[in-house]
Amino acid sequence: MSETLPSVFQATFTFTIAAIALLASPGPATLALAASGAAYGMRRSLLFFAGITVGLIIALALVTTGLYIFIRSFPLLGVTLTGVSILYILYLAYSIATAPPIDDEQTATSPGLGAGFVLGVANIKAYAAFAALLGSFTLGITPTWEPFTKASICLAVCVVFDFLWLFAGSKLRKLFVHRTWSRILNVSFAALMVVTVAWSFMLAV
């Protein structure tokens, strides 16, 4: 037992670092949160953050239970879902890019719970990362608890670092008060979202 416990802690630590590397890195959801924080402010983006979290919980459950692999076994269904998710993220990127400048924020409609949910549950990068993490690591604990433990770590990493991305975006907002610079910031975030969608799609193919 004295030899097993340290190995479990070491495996869990390694898994957590890998989860941070894969899930906290720039992606459609993290960049959308930063963009929302920059365009609409942190308080007005909290429902968007909550929606993404709920969507990621469902995505994580699909991967953990094997339903994601089942869906991927039907090529037409997989392509359809991937296409819908890409189109929606591109639409969200367009909305961010065309958001009114900060001094016109009273006219802006920030993404809400529903928009966040769709983005979370349709996040291609998250599915790829969850599948890699849950399928490639062994913590050395009982088979009953291992999937739950790994899923819990993944969810905790998503919640903590997604919130940090939102917070960082809201802080950038204060540096871009001028109308022109506010527009540049929004368009830049939208462009980065498009790039990460393309990268995520290549990973999923």
DRENTI-425313 format. One line per field, with one value per residue (C-alpha): residue number from 1; residue in one letter; z, x, y. Coordinates in nm, 4 decimals, decimal comma. Layout:
BEGIN
seq	c(NUM ...);
type	c(a ...);
Z	c(Z ...);
X	c(X ...);
Y	c(Y ...);
***
This chain:
BEGIN
seq	c(1 2 3 4 5 6 7 8 9 10 11 12 13 14 15 16 17 18 19 20 21 22 23 24 25 26 27 28 29 30 31 32 33 34 35 36 37 38 39 40 41 42 43 44 45 46 47 48 49 50 51 52 53 54 55 56 57 58 59 60 61 62 63 64 65 66 67 68 69 70 71 72 73 74 75 76 77 78 79 80 81 82 83 84 85 86 87 88 89 90 91 92 93 94 95 96 97 98 99 100 101 102 103 104 105 106 107 108 109 110 111 112 113 114 115 116 117 118 119 120 121 122 123 124 125 126 127 128 129 130 131 132 133 134 135 136 137 138 139 140 141 142 143 144 145 146 147 148 149 150 151 152 153 154 155 156 157 158 159 160 161 162 163 164 165 166 167 168 169 170 171 172 173 174 175 176 177 178 179 180 181 182 183 184 185 186 187 188 189 190 191 192 193 194 195 196 197 198 199 200 201 202 203 204 205);
type	c(m s e t l p s v f q a t f t f t i a a i a l l a s p g p a t l a l a a s g a a y g m r r s l l f f a g i t v g l i i a l a l v t t g l y i f i r s f p l l g v t l t g v s i l y i l y l a y s i a t a p p i d d e q t a t s p g l g a g f v l g v a n i k a y a a f a a l l g s f t l g i t p t w e p f t k a s i c l a v c v v f d f l w l f a g s k l r k l f v h r t w s r i l n v s f a a l m v v t v a w s f m l a v);
Z	c(0,0000 0,0834 -0,2721 -0,4393 -0,2854 -0,4149 -0,7615 -0,7590 -0,6567 -0,9248 -1,1922 -1,0811 -1,0874 -1,4367 -1,5565 -1,4127 -1,5867 -1,9153 -1,8641 -1,8083 -2,1198 -2,3390 -2,1886 -2,0765 -2,4050 -2,6585 -2,8197 -2,9389 -2,5869 -2,4060 -2,6732 -2,6909 -2,3156 -2,3397 -2,6332 -2,4479 -2,1432 -2,3615 -2,5638 -2,2976 -1,9585 -1,7013 -1,5282 -1,8529 -1,9626 -1,6550 -1,8054 -2,1164 -1,8908 -1,7080 -2,0374 -2,1629 -1,8372 -1,8659 -2,2291 -2,1385 -1,8671 -2,1300 -2,3719 -2,0946 -2,0083 -2,3736 -2,3875 -2,0458 -2,1233 -2,4727 -2,6489 -2,8333 -2,9938 -3,0823 -3,2527 -3,4385 -3,5732 -3,7963 -4,0426 -4,1724 -3,8226 -3,7105 -4,0125 -3,9611 -3,5948 -3,6743 -3,9497 -3,7270 -3,4481 -3,6864 -3,8375 -3,4949 -3,3705 -3,6863 -3,6244 -3,2668 -3,3917 -3,6303 -3,3440 -3,1361 -3,4265 -3,4925 -3,1265 -3,0625 -2,9208 -2,5446 -2,5263 -2,7016 -2,4762 -2,3753 -2,7295 -2,7246 -2,6627 -2,4934 -2,5499 -2,2915 -2,1321 -2,4499 -2,6650 -2,4110 -2,3869 -2,7629 -2,7779 -2,4876 -2,6169 -2,9753 -2,8900 -3,1188 -2,9336 -2,6016 -2,7386 -2,8806 -2,5547 -2,3342 -2,5500 -2,5393 -2,1641 -2,0618 -2,2984 -2,2600 -1,8854 -1,5988 -1,2420 -1,0774 -0,8727 -0,8847 -1,2243 -1,0652 -0,9496 -1,2219 -1,4925 -1,2354 -1,0950 -1,4371 -1,5479 -1,2261 -1,2810 -1,6418 -1,5351 -1,2575 -1,5017 -1,7505 -1,4901 -1,3336 -1,6534 -1,8504 -1,5719 -1,5891 -1,9660 -1,9066 -1,6335 -1,8543 -2,1380 -1,9063 -1,7928 -2,1534 -2,2063 -1,9870 -2,2108 -2,5271 -2,4386 -2,7656 -3,0304 -3,2899 -3,0518 -2,9107 -3,2623 -3,3282 -3,0066 -3,0938 -3,4515 -3,3309 -3,0894 -3,3596 -3,6007 -3,3365 -3,2820 -3,6543 -3,6501 -3,3510 -3,5114 -3,8207 -3,6018 -3,3954 -3,7118 -3,8387 -3,5075 -3,5280 -3,8849);
X	c(0,0000 0,2886 0,4222 0,0817 -0,0366 0,2545 0,2126 -0,1570 -0,0722 0,1952 -0,0409 -0,3138 -0,0715 0,0486 -0,3107 -0,3998 -0,1058 -0,2057 -0,5663 -0,4525 -0,2343 -0,5169 -0,8231 -0,6870 -0,5119 -0,6763 -0,9831 -1,3309 -1,4793 -1,1872 -1,1418 -1,5181 -1,5187 -1,2258 -1,3919 -1,7226 -1,5472 -1,3710 -1,6799 -1,9529 -1,7820 -1,7527 -2,0879 -2,2841 -2,0914 -2,1532 -2,4590 -2,2541 -1,9895 -2,2549 -2,3997 -2,0587 -1,9999 -2,3304 -2,2563 -1,9107 -2,0614 -2,2800 -1,9864 -1,7788 -2,0602 -2,0896 -1,7179 -1,7067 -1,9998 -1,8737 -2,1710 -1,9359 -1,7600 -2,1001 -2,2033 -1,8730 -1,9407 -2,2090 -2,0060 -2,3005 -2,4208 -2,0697 -2,0132 -2,3521 -2,2871 -1,9368 -2,0711 -2,3419 -2,0929 -1,8501 -2,1236 -2,2474 -1,9010 -1,8429 -2,1739 -2,0671 -1,7324 -1,9206 -2,1392 -1,8306 -1,6587 -1,9612 -2,0418 -2,0916 -1,7959 -1,7632 -1,9166 -2,2269 -2,2519 -2,6105 -2,7144 -2,5209 -2,6807 -2,4299 -2,4318 -2,6493 -2,7015 -2,8315 -2,5452 -2,2942 -2,4654 -2,4567 -2,0906 -2,0004 -2,1830 -2,0630 -1,6994 -1,4924 -1,1678 -1,3236 -1,4391 -1,0948 -0,9256 -1,1678 -1,1273 -0,7470 -0,7353 -0,9856 -0,8463 -0,4715 -0,4154 -0,4468 -0,4573 -0,4205 -0,7386 -1,0426 -1,2174 -1,5378 -1,3830 -1,1253 -1,3610 -1,5399 -1,2120 -1,0692 -1,3956 -1,4060 -1,0506 -1,1324 -1,4438 -1,2595 -0,9866 -1,2487 -1,4385 -1,1307 -0,9470 -1,2571 -1,3323 -0,9730 -1,0065 -1,3276 -1,1587 -0,8571 -1,0825 -1,2722 -0,9437 -0,8322 -1,1580 -1,0358 -0,7314 -0,9374 -1,1862 -1,1408 -1,3977 -1,1365 -0,9277 -1,2409 -1,3355 -0,9839 -0,9947 -1,3304 -1,2281 -0,8974 -1,0735 -1,3210 -1,0359 -0,8619 -1,1870 -1,2031 -0,8408 -0,8999 -1,2142 -1,0114 -0,7400 -0,9951 -1,1577 -0,8242 -0,7720 -1,1166 -1,0747);
Y	c(0,0000 0,2359 0,1905 0,2087 0,5373 0,7504 0,6007 0,6939 1,0503 1,0704 0,9373 1,1775 1,4702 1,3746 1,3410 1,6818 1,8491 1,6844 1,7968 2,1554 2,1430 2,0134 2,1811 2,5180 2,5943 2,8294 2,6782 2,7795 2,7921 2,9555 3,2215 3,2809 3,3431 3,5832 3,7568 3,7823 3,9262 4,1821 4,2753 4,2674 4,2609 3,9851 4,0274 4,0145 3,7038 3,4862 3,3154 3,2405 3,0844 2,8792 2,7559 2,6457 2,4587 2,2688 2,1868 2,0572 1,8372 1,6716 1,6390 1,4830 1,2419 1,1360 1,0576 0,8875 0,6564 0,5706 0,7326 0,9680 0,6697 0,5250 0,8499 0,8649 0,5141 0,6676 0,8784 1,0826 1,1688 1,2578 1,4830 1,6502 1,7260 1,8510 2,0752 2,2193 2,2907 2,4625 2,6790 2,7797 2,8733 3,0767 3,2539 3,3263 3,4594 3,6902 3,8138 3,8907 4,0683 4,2901 4,3645 4,7387 4,9308 4,9550 5,3018 5,1647 4,8585 4,9341 4,8352 4,5079 4,1719 3,9442 3,5659 3,3967 3,0576 2,8944 3,0190 2,8934 2,5555 2,5011 2,6025 2,3718 2,0665 2,1213 2,1925 1,9680 2,0392 1,9355 1,5985 1,5262 1,6281 1,4313 1,1207 1,1466 1,2041 0,9391 0,6783 0,7296 0,7549 0,5079 0,6374 0,2992 0,3128 0,0848 0,0563 0,1862 0,5128 0,5754 0,7129 0,9297 1,0635 1,1469 1,3083 1,5146 1,6404 1,7326 1,9211 2,1058 2,2112 2,3343 2,5380 2,6984 2,7862 2,8865 3,1337 3,2621 3,3144 3,5110 3,7147 3,7868 3,9031 4,1359 4,2901 4,3440 4,5305 4,8168 4,8652 4,9090 5,1825 5,3708 5,2716 5,1751 4,9676 4,8057 4,6946 4,5661 4,3618 4,2040 4,1222 3,9762 3,7421 3,6398 3,5623 3,3519 3,1591 3,0792 2,9605 2,7333 2,5894 2,4984 2,3440 2,1493 2,0193 1,8886 1,7099 1,5497 1,4216);
***
